[in-house]
């Protein structure tokens, strides 16, 4: 509730090791996001049970990961170290064709070669 500027800036601050944000799209629709600082350069971003991204080198910082994980049509431009995506979303991403995945619950997990 209120101004979104403060919570939106929190994941970028070095003083925060972990930030959890919950957003409501409607009365009964919410999405929880966790951003954990693994070390000086590594962030682990998890969006509810929609998937996760681990990018140790920061090469995919400009990527629209929420669009990829929630299925709004975004495409991979630069892959992270690891991405876990809902199994039913994988066919929406032809850039994953031919990549080996590891099953992890409802997710398929892909690692950068």
C-alpha positions, 0 to 999 in steps of 0.5 A: 500500500502507498508509494511503491518507490521505497519497496522497489528500491530496496532490492538494490540496496547493499544493506538488505540481504533479503527483501520480500515484496507482495503485490496484489493484482486483485482481491484474491490474486497476489504475487510474492517476490523474494530477492536474496543477496547471495554475495557481492554480485549474486542475486537470487530472485524468486517470484512466488511459485512461478519460477526463479532466476539466478544470475551471478555475473549480472549479464542479464540485468536488463532482461524482463524476467517477470515477463518470462516467468509469468508468461507475458510474452517476453523472450530471453535475450541473455541467459542467466546462470540458472532459470526455473520456469513452470513446465507449461511455460517452456513451450512459449520459449523457443529459445529453450528448445534443445536445452536440457532441463532438470525437473524440480517440482512444477518447474523445469530448471535450465542452466547456462552451458 
